[in-house]
Amino acid sequence: MFDKNTYIRRRQELKKLVGEGVIILFGNNEAPYNYPANCYAPMRQDSAFLYFFGQHRDGLVGVIDIDNDEEMIFGDDIEVEDIVWMGFTPSVSDLAAEVGVSKTAPMKDLKAKISNLKSKIHFLPPYRFDTKIMIMDLLGIHPSKQKEAASVPLIQAIVEMRSSKEPQEIEAIERACAVGYKMHTTAQKLIRPGITERYIGGQVDGIARSLAQGVSFSTIFTQHGEIMHGSPSDAPLETGRLALCDAGCELDDYCSDHTRTMPVSGRFTQRQLEIYSIVEECHDYVLQVAKPGIRYRDVHFAVCRLMTERLKELGLMRGDTDEAVNAGAHAMFLPHGLGHMMGMDVHDMEGLGQLYVGFDYKTQPNLAQFGTNALRMGRELEENFVVTDEPGIYFIPALIDDWKAKGHCKEFINYDLLETYKDFGGIRIEDDLLITKDSCRFLGQDRIPYHPAELEDFMSSPQL
């Protein structure tokens, strides 16, 4: 939690941006794992509530009455029976005072408070079912209608505020990246034929749980890098394969997110190195082109053109590069966007609606085109934005078969050669990028090895 004045200032700014009405920010409750008393742990607070009210305790709701310049936190104090099991917990009034809120009330008073209001009610799109039930009880809006009933002015205000990171937020992300370094270098040291994906994935998760609040998303560790979200399996690592690790942690409520792809044998084959070097070049190219005033959509397509040129040199693609990218032929190899916003959420604010978070009226994605429809971030970059830089090249057998059967983009793709890559897997390299005053830089003081020679040397050096 930051100092009290941070939250006071943020709420004042939010009131100015929204202008009128009453804002309700729902904190999260404990989420049962497989029976009521066995909950997912630790409880993860809603990010918007954290941003403006700072407290991690479950069962809280923040109300900001713009019209009457009043702020309240609703919640019930913990009873002695709960203290026996959970230990001492400060009162709701004490928690509120820590973030500069002077008024509190028990949760049973929330409905009466809302019912007596004549002002416009602002709430965010809910993503948990208990919150949806509470909104239905308070406002009479059915859960199926709540997403469209959510307040666009509130969404836009929060996106505006959270997109540009404060110095203390950047410092928090840097600390999370330091743990991310330990997570990924641990995986790199453990990789060898015979050890299972699940074992390494578990060790990566253990670092996050030992040094941070936990993982920022479910760890991806797989020899099937062509599967975007491949969970660790019981499969042993095989000689000659590639292992992809996409993992990050959450520390002090902020996230890290990195990806590395490693040769299981410790050395890349020539074919692997050819593809890897293209991804490496695309990843590093972003440092040259991303800066304030440039749309991340344009950075994405600049990377796609570079990738297409290099794949043409290998004979996997052909034809005019601009025509191939305009037709979406590159999406055979890169079916996702270059990156996404990152901060308190690993896909920062994505629950508020990706078109609000990642785009503006100038940069609406082509939702009808495969690949471009997965572009999460396209808007104009500003100083102190944090975005991921994560190009990849994937050889997805089902996609190859589907496009080949349809003859899709056959003028740009060499399907005969592509057939020989069906057992290749996939490669992705990802880092967290801070947009600076006139350029950009990667976050994290220690760079997780990824340049081929450096990576091979690191993997073969003595254990940490």
N, C-alpha and C positions, 0 to 999 in steps of 0.2 A: 504494500500500500504506500502511496506517495503522501506528501504532507497535506494537511487539511486544506490549505489554500488552493491546492491543485483542483480539488473537487468543487470548492466554492466557485472558483473561476470558471470551470467547465460548465457548471449549471447556469451561471449567469450568461455565458456565451450562448448556451443552448436556448435559453429563454428569448434572447435577442433574435436568434435565427428563426425560431418557430413563430414568434410574434404574439400569438394569442392562444387561449384555450388552456387545457389541463393535460399534462403529459403523465402517463402511467408507465413506469418501467418495472417489469416483473422480474424479481430475482428467481433463481432456480430452487427447486426442492430436491431432497434426496431421491434418487431413482433406484427402485428395487431391482436387484439382479435376478433372483429366481424365487424369492419369497419376501414378504414385506420387511422383515428385520435384517435382511442381507442385502445391503445396498452397494452400488458401484462406489468405490472409494479411490481417492478422495472426491468429495462432492465438487463439481465444477460449477462455479457461479456463471450466470449469464454475463456476457462481455459488456453489453451496454449498461447493465446495472453496475458492474465493476467500474466502468469508465467514469460514471457520474456519482456513484455512491461508495465505491471502494471496498465494501465489506463482503466477506466470503460466506457468511453464515447463511444457512438455508432458511426458507420461509419468510422472506422479506419482500416488500413492495415499496418502491419509491414513487411519490406523487409530487409533481412540480406544477403548482397552480400559477400560471403566468399572469393571469388577469389580476389576481390578488397578491402576487409576489409572495407566495407561501410555499414552503417545502416541507414534506413530511415523510417519515418512514413508518410503514405499518408492519407489525410483526409481533409475535407472542414471546414473552420471556420464557426461558427454559425453566422447567419445574425441577424440584429436588430429585424426583425419580429419574429424570434424565441425567442430572449431574452425577448420580451414582455410577452411571455407565460411561458417560462422556467427559466428565470432569467439568470444572467451572467454565461457564460461558458468560461474558458480559451481558448486561441488560440491553434491550433494544435502545433505550435512551442513551446509554453509554456508547454504544456503537454509532449512533447518530451523531453524538457530540464529536466523535473522532473525525468526522467528515464535514463538520460545520452545519449540521441540521439540528434545529432546536425543538422541533415538534415531532412527537411519536404517538402512536395509538395502537391498540391491539387489532389483530387481523379482523375480528368480528365487526369492527367499526368501518371497515373499508367500503362495504356495500352502501351503508347509509351515507357516507361521505360522497361517493360517486353519484348516488341517486339524487342528492340535493343540488348537484351542480347543473347549471344551465349553459355552461361553456362547452365548446367543442372538445371532444376527448381525442387525444392522440395516443396511439399505441403502435408497437412494432409488430411485424409479422411473427406470430408465435411458431415455435418448432417443437414444443413439448406438449403432450396431451393434457397434462394437468393444468398447464397455463391456458390451453384452449378452453377447458372446462370452466376455469375461473373467469375468463373473458365472457363466455356465454352466460354465466351466472350474474356477472356485474353489468354487462351491456346488452344482453339478450341477442347477441350475434352468434349464429350457428358456426361451429368450427369450419364447415365447408366454405363459409363466406368471409372468414376473418382475414385471410391473406389479402383479398381485394379491398377489405375495409380498413386495412392498416393505413396509417397517416403518411402520405407522401411528403408533406413538409417536414415531419419528424425524421423520416428516413434520409431525406436530402441534407438536413442539418447535421445529423450524426455522421453521414458519409463525409461531408465537408470537414468536420472537426477531426475525425479519426484518420483521414487519409494522410495528412501531413503529421508526421510523428514529432513530438516534443523531444528535446535533448534527453530527458530522463527516460523516455520510451526507447530511444535509440540505444542508450546505455543498457537497458534491460534486454533488448534483442541481442546486443553484443555478448552479454553474459550467457544467454541461451545458446548462442553460436559456439561459445567456448565449450559448453557441455556437448553440443553437437559434434564438435571436433573429437572429443573423447569417444563418443558413440561410434563414429565412423572409423576412426583409426583402430579401435578395438576390433571391429569387424574385419578390417583389412589384415590385421595380425593373425586372426583366427582362421582365415580362409585357407583351406587345403582340401585335397580330395578325401572323401570319406566322412567328413564331419557333416552333420545335417543342417539344412536350412533353419529348422526350428531352433536348434541349439544356438546358432549365431544370432538369430533374431531375438532369442530370449536374453542373450548377453547384452545386446544393444539396448533392449528395454530395461534391463537391470541398471545400466549406467544412468539412464534417464530417471529412474525411480530412486537411485542412490544419491544423485547430485542435483536433482531438480524436482519439480512437482510431478513429473512423469512425462510420457510421450505427448507430443502435440497432435499426433494422429497415429493410427495403427501402423506399426512398422511394416514396410515392404522389404522383404529379403527373399530373392528368388533367382533360380537359374533360368526362369522363363521371363526375361526382361521385356519380352514383347507383350506381356500382360500388364497393363498399366498399374493395376492395384493387386499385384500378386502377393498373397500372404505366404509366410514361411510354411513349408510342408515338412513332412518327415523324410523327404528325399535326401540322400547323401549327395554332397557335391561331387561332380564328375570331372575327371581330367579332360582338359580341352574346352570346357564350357566357360561361360561368363556368369558372374553373380552380380546382381544389381541390388543395391541397398539404398532405399529412400526412407529417411528417418529424421526425426527432429524431437526436440524436447520443449516443454513449457516450464519457464522459470520466472518467478515474480510476475506471473500473469502474461508473459510475452513469449513468443514462439521462435523456434529455429526450424529450418527445413532445408536439408541438403540431400543430394543423390550422388552416389559414386558407383561406377561399374568396374569390376575387377576380374582379371583372369584367374580362374580357379587354380590353374597350374603354376601361377606366379609369373608367367610370361605370356604376352599376347602372341597369337599366331599372326602371320602376315595378313591374312584376310581380316582378322579382328582388328588389327592395328590400322588397316586402311579405313574401316568404318569408324573406329574410335577417333582417329585423327580428324575426321570431318566434324564429328560432334564437338570435339575439343576446340576446333577453330571457330565453330559457330558460337559456342559458349563464350569464348574470349572476345569475339567480334562485338558482342553487346557492349563491352566496356568502351568501345570506340564510338558508338552511335547513340547510346542512351544518355539523355541530358534534359534539363528543363526545356519545355517548349516543343519537344518531340513527342509525337503520339506513339504509345507502345505498340499499337497496331502496325505502325510503319517499321518499328524495330523488328517485330515478328516477321513481317514479310521480307525485310532485308535479309534476315537469317534464312528464310525459306529459299530466297534466290541464291544465296551463297551455297546452301546445302544442295540445291539442284545442280549448280555448276559443278560441284565436286562429285556428285553422283554420276553426272554425265561423263566425267573423266574416267570413272570406273566402268562405264558402259551400262549402268543400271537405268539411267535416264537418257533422253535424247530430245532434240528439237530446240525450239526457241525457249529460253529460260523464262522470260516474262509471260509468254503464252502458256507455258506449262504451269506456272504458279497461278495465273489467273483462272486456269481450268481446274485447279485443285489437285493436280497430279502429285505434288509433293506430299499430300496427305496420306498417300500410300505408306510413306516412311515416317511422317510426323503428323499424326492425327489429332494432336492437341495444340493448345496455344503455348507461346513462349514462356508465359508465367502468370502470376496472380498477385494481388495485393497480399501483404503479410503484416501481422502485428499481434494483437491480442488473440486473434484466431489465425490458424495457419492459412486458411483461405479467408483473409480478413474481411469481416462484415458480409460475407457471401449470403448469409441468411436474410439480409435486408433486401436482396434482389440484385442479381449480378449486373443487370442493365444500369442500375443506379451506381453500383460500386465501380465497375470496370469500364464504363462507357459514358459518352455524352451524345448529344445530337449529331456531332460530327463523325462519330466512330462506331455507329451501330454495326454489330457483326452481321455477316451474311448467314442467317440461321438456316438457310436452305442448303448450304454447301458443306459437305462432309469435311471435317477438319476445322474449317473456319467457324462452324457452329459450336466448337469446343473452346473458342477463344475467350478466356476469362478476363483479360485485361487489354484494353485498347486505347484508353483515354490519354489525353495529353499529360505528360509527366510534369511534376512540380517538385521543387526542392523539398527534401525530407519525406518523399514517398519511399516506401520500402516494397520492392517487388521481387519476385523470384525470376531467375534466369535459368531456364531448364530445357534446352533443346535436346532432342533425342532422335535416334533412328531405330526403327523397329521393323522386324520382318514377321508379319502376322499371317500364318498360313491360311486361315479362313478368309481374310481380307484379300490376299493374293488370289485365291481360287475364285472368290466372288467377282472381283474386278476383271480377272482374266476371262471368265465365262461370259461376262457382259461386253467385253471389249472396251471397257471404260479407260479412257486416256491412253489407248494403245499407241497413239502417235508419240507419246512422251515416255512410255515405260517399256523397257526391254523385258518382257515376261519370260522369255526363254532363259535368260541369265538369272532373273529373279527367282525362278524355280529352284536354283541351286543354293539359295540362301534360306530356304524354309526351316532349316534346323539351326539357324544362327542365333536366334533370341533377339535381344534388344539392348541398346545402350542409351543411357541418359546421364548427363552431368548437370548438377543443379547447385546454385549458390544463391544467397540472399543479397540483394543489390540495393544500396542506398543512393538515391538521387541527391547529388550535392548541388552547390550553387551554380556551377557551370559544367558539371560532368557527372560521374557516378563512381562508386567504389563498392567492393564486396565487404560485407560485414563479417566480423570475426578476425581477431588478430592472427590466429594461426590458421593457415590454409590447409585444409584436408587434402592430402596428395591426390593429384589427378593427371598431371602431365605424365605420359607413358613411362619414360625412363625413371622419373622420380617415384612413381607409384610402384613400379617393379622393384626398385631398390628398397623402398620402404617395406614392402611385403616380405622381402627376403632378409631384412636386417633382424637382429636379435629382438626378442619380445620386449614389450614395453616394461 
